[in-house]
Amino acid sequence: MPEITDEFMKQMLATTKSYTAVILKKSSAFKMPDVFPVIWEHGRRNFSLREDGILMIVCPISEDKEMAGIGIFNADAEKTKAIMDEDPAVKAGVLVYEIYPTRSFPGDSLKS
């Protein structure tokens, strides 16, 4: 592992930016395959938000009974709440969400 100095850490921490993390959970109304059309439209909206540069990272979680996904939004908590309140799966009562203001490094990405 490379050595990380205090100076390097201070320099890097000064470059962080505010983001909002969203944790999506399945509600009691989440019953596959009945909810598939709603989840499909939720996914379509996620693609649109990605294209607009608002949803920076989206990670569906399919192997969990409670969790449905994680997203990192390039928006403050208030704007993210407004976005999530209009999500088709949230409006249908199929998914619920929690919002957490966070910070990260602009340009971070998932490796391909």
Rosetta silent file (secondary structure, phi, psi, omega in degrees, C-alpha in Angstrom):
SEQUENCE: MPEITDEFMKQMLATTKSYTAVILKKSSAFKMPDVFPVIWEHGRRNFSLREDGILMIVCPISEDKEMAGIGIFNADAEKTKAIMDEDPAVKAGVLVYEIYPTRSFPGDSLKS
SCORE:     score description
SCORE:     0.000 S_00000001
   1 L     0.000  141.162  177.776    0.000    0.000    0.000 S_00000001
   2 L   -69.659  150.126  176.426    1.247    3.502   -0.752 S_00000001
   3 L   -78.259  132.004  179.667    2.154    5.715    2.172 S_00000001
   4 L  -112.668  117.650 -178.734   -0.390    8.494    2.708 S_00000001
   5 L   -85.258  162.708  175.344    0.911   11.580    4.485 S_00000001
   6 H   -60.963  -39.944 -179.781   -1.114   13.990    6.593 S_00000001
   7 H   -61.712  -44.413  177.852   -0.389   16.702    4.035 S_00000001
   8 H   -60.379  -44.642  179.953   -1.762   14.547    1.210 S_00000001
   9 H   -60.646  -44.842  179.166   -4.910   13.805    3.240 S_00000001
  10 H   -61.565  -42.714  178.765   -5.483   17.519    3.956 S_00000001
  11 H   -61.070  -47.363 -178.301   -4.981   18.330    0.293 S_00000001
  12 H   -67.996  -42.825 -179.242   -7.421   15.660   -0.840 S_00000001
  13 H   -61.425  -28.870  178.201  -10.065   16.407    1.786 S_00000001
  14 L   -69.267  -15.652 -178.572  -10.141   20.010    0.555 S_00000001
  15 L   -94.469   -1.839 -176.944  -11.319   18.728   -2.851 S_00000001
  16 L   -68.596  159.376 -179.328  -14.433   16.912   -1.616 S_00000001
  17 E  -133.017  153.211  177.542  -17.912   17.953   -2.718 S_00000001
  18 E   -76.753  137.057  174.862  -21.346   17.488   -1.176 S_00000001
  19 E  -137.703  178.316  174.701  -23.551   14.713   -2.535 S_00000001
  20 E  -129.869  127.678  176.371  -26.605   12.866   -1.247 S_00000001
  21 E   -94.528  138.217  177.487  -26.735    9.112   -0.685 S_00000001
  22 E  -121.277  129.566  173.612  -30.076    7.345   -1.039 S_00000001
  23 E  -107.219  118.995  177.984  -30.823    3.935    0.421 S_00000001
  24 E   -97.601  136.100  177.360  -33.824    2.271   -1.222 S_00000001
  25 E  -126.930  151.210  178.077  -35.772   -0.377    0.632 S_00000001
  26 E   -79.441  135.374  175.536  -38.584   -2.653   -0.435 S_00000001
  27 L   -86.525  177.058  177.547  -41.949   -1.957    1.155 S_00000001
  28 L   -66.431  -16.746  178.565  -44.444   -4.638    2.140 S_00000001
  29 L   -81.917   -4.623 -177.673  -46.105   -3.981   -1.262 S_00000001
  30 L   -78.953  102.670  179.732  -43.004   -5.253   -3.088 S_00000001
  31 L  -134.452  105.523  177.332  -44.081   -8.591   -4.561 S_00000001
  32 L   -77.688  145.365    3.851  -42.295   -9.829   -7.681 S_00000001
  33 L   -89.814    3.650 -175.943  -43.290  -10.357  -10.449 S_00000001
  34 L   -57.665  -34.357 -176.049  -46.335   -8.126   -9.842 S_00000001
  35 L   -89.832    0.704 -175.419  -44.229   -4.989   -9.355 S_00000001
  36 H   -53.277  -45.648 -179.979  -41.987   -5.577  -12.382 S_00000001
  37 H   -60.212  -37.269  178.962  -43.673   -2.916  -14.591 S_00000001
  38 H   -69.523  -43.269  179.011  -43.269   -0.297  -11.842 S_00000001
  39 H   -64.529  -36.444  177.993  -39.641   -1.284  -11.198 S_00000001
  40 H   -60.914  -44.003  178.942  -38.973   -1.130  -14.956 S_00000001
  41 H   -70.163  -33.985  173.012  -40.191    2.478  -15.062 S_00000001
  42 H   -58.948  -45.297  178.255  -38.165    3.251  -11.930 S_00000001
  43 H   -63.714  -40.881  178.664  -35.116    1.949  -13.832 S_00000001
  44 H   -59.965  -42.710  179.004  -35.987    4.026  -16.908 S_00000001
  45 H   -64.630  -39.820  176.695  -36.110    7.121  -14.709 S_00000001
  46 H   -59.259  -42.320  177.586  -32.736    6.212  -13.188 S_00000001
  47 H   -60.248  -41.786  178.732  -31.234    6.073  -16.698 S_00000001
  48 H   -63.889  -43.558  178.288  -32.655    9.533  -17.397 S_00000001
  49 H   -64.341  -35.370  175.972  -31.259   10.921  -14.127 S_00000001
  50 H   -64.651  -45.900 -179.647  -27.856    9.411  -15.004 S_00000001
  51 H   -61.396  -33.728  178.605  -27.935   11.034  -18.438 S_00000001
  52 L   -79.024   -6.018 -179.873  -28.734   14.390  -16.779 S_00000001
  53 L    78.566   15.737 -179.350  -25.732   14.011  -14.452 S_00000001
  54 L   -92.534  -43.074  179.316  -27.927   13.965  -11.339 S_00000001
  55 E   -98.201  101.057 -172.158  -27.666   10.290  -10.377 S_00000001
  56 E   -76.756  -41.816 -179.831  -23.919    9.694  -10.301 S_00000001
  57 E  -137.445  132.478  177.220  -23.866    6.084   -9.120 S_00000001
  58 E  -130.570  129.351 -177.151  -26.755    3.620   -9.024 S_00000001
  59 E  -132.665   93.998  174.089  -26.439    0.146   -7.522 S_00000001
  60 E   -65.265  145.366  177.150  -29.516   -2.105   -7.543 S_00000001
  61 L  -120.848  111.080 -174.357  -29.463   -4.804   -4.887 S_00000001
  62 L  -103.071  -14.209 -174.010  -31.433   -7.856   -5.959 S_00000001
  63 L   -99.574   19.569 -177.561  -30.296  -10.499   -3.476 S_00000001
  64 L  -121.202  146.963 -179.890  -31.634   -8.903   -0.302 S_00000001
  65 L   -77.240  -28.125 -176.249  -35.067   -9.192    1.255 S_00000001
  66 L  -107.446  -47.049 -175.612  -35.140   -5.589    2.512 S_00000001
  67 E   -76.604  144.081  177.362  -32.663   -3.527    0.515 S_00000001
  68 E  -118.214  -27.385 -179.742  -33.423   -2.534   -3.078 S_00000001
  69 E   173.483  171.515  178.617  -30.555   -0.239   -3.999 S_00000001
  70 E  -133.272  138.638  176.256  -28.122    2.556   -3.312 S_00000001
  71 E  -137.270  147.705  174.234  -27.721    5.786   -5.261 S_00000001
  72 E  -116.092  120.125 -176.264  -25.394    8.777   -5.062 S_00000001
  73 E  -104.761  139.582  174.864  -26.991   12.010   -6.252 S_00000001
  74 L   -88.675   63.609 -176.141  -25.230   15.143   -7.436 S_00000001
  75 L  -161.397  158.708  176.496  -27.774   17.240   -5.551 S_00000001
  76 L   -76.555  171.954 -174.872  -28.474   18.458   -2.040 S_00000001
  77 H   -61.413  -38.784 -178.545  -30.805   16.552    0.277 S_00000001
  78 H   -64.841  -46.763  178.721  -33.804   18.799   -0.436 S_00000001
  79 H   -66.103  -39.953  179.573  -33.543   18.416   -4.216 S_00000001
  80 H   -62.809  -40.532  177.367  -32.871   14.683   -3.870 S_00000001
  81 H   -60.743  -44.225  179.034  -36.007   14.303   -1.734 S_00000001
  82 H   -61.838  -40.163  177.742  -38.067   16.094   -4.402 S_00000001
  83 H   -63.737  -48.048 -177.174  -36.591   13.785   -7.060 S_00000001
  84 H   -67.231  -34.482  179.126  -37.270   10.655   -5.029 S_00000001
  85 H   -63.531  -21.703  178.948  -40.818   11.698   -4.155 S_00000001
  86 L   -97.310    1.184  178.772  -41.587   11.640   -7.902 S_00000001
  87 L   -64.753  134.373 -177.747  -40.038    8.208   -8.488 S_00000001
  88 H   -58.170  -38.328 -178.740  -42.657    5.821   -9.937 S_00000001
  89 H   -73.661  -32.063  176.096  -41.840    3.026   -7.464 S_00000001
  90 H   -71.322  -45.813  179.221  -41.927    5.400   -4.493 S_00000001
  91 H   -61.108  -33.334  179.641  -45.204    6.944   -5.678 S_00000001
  92 L   -80.545   -6.266  179.420  -46.663    3.426   -6.076 S_00000001
  93 L    78.893   14.552 -178.310  -45.607    2.565   -2.515 S_00000001
  94 L   -85.684  -35.304  177.554  -43.356   -0.257   -3.702 S_00000001
  95 E  -122.726  148.380  171.930  -40.082    1.332   -2.533 S_00000001
  96 E  -123.647  161.838 -175.539  -39.269    3.606    0.378 S_00000001
  97 E  -140.312  160.012  171.725  -36.067    5.560    0.824 S_00000001
  98 E  -125.936  143.409 -178.625  -33.711    7.161    3.304 S_00000001
  99 E  -115.634  137.406  179.053  -31.541   10.181    2.462 S_00000001
 100 E  -136.287  112.854  172.441  -28.067   10.893    3.843 S_00000001
 101 E   -61.401  140.339 -177.687  -26.021   13.991    3.019 S_00000001
 102 E  -147.959  178.364  175.722  -22.445   12.929    2.336 S_00000001
 103 E  -133.388  150.328  175.641  -19.168   14.082    0.790 S_00000001
 104 E  -156.980 -177.116 -177.407  -16.939   12.458   -1.782 S_00000001
 105 L   -97.008  118.492  176.628  -14.282   13.156   -4.354 S_00000001
 106 L   -54.716  138.031  179.314  -15.511   14.488   -7.723 S_00000001
 107 L    93.773  -12.260  174.826  -14.449   12.123  -10.481 S_00000001
 108 L   -59.325  147.211 -179.418  -14.506    8.983   -8.346 S_00000001
 109 L  -154.155  167.467  174.424  -15.976    6.110  -10.301 S_00000001
 110 L   -83.416  135.811  179.334  -16.504    2.386  -10.332 S_00000001
 111 L   -73.552  141.924  178.701  -13.755    0.539  -12.177 S_00000001
 112 L   -90.008    0.000    0.000  -14.809   -1.364  -15.277 S_00000001
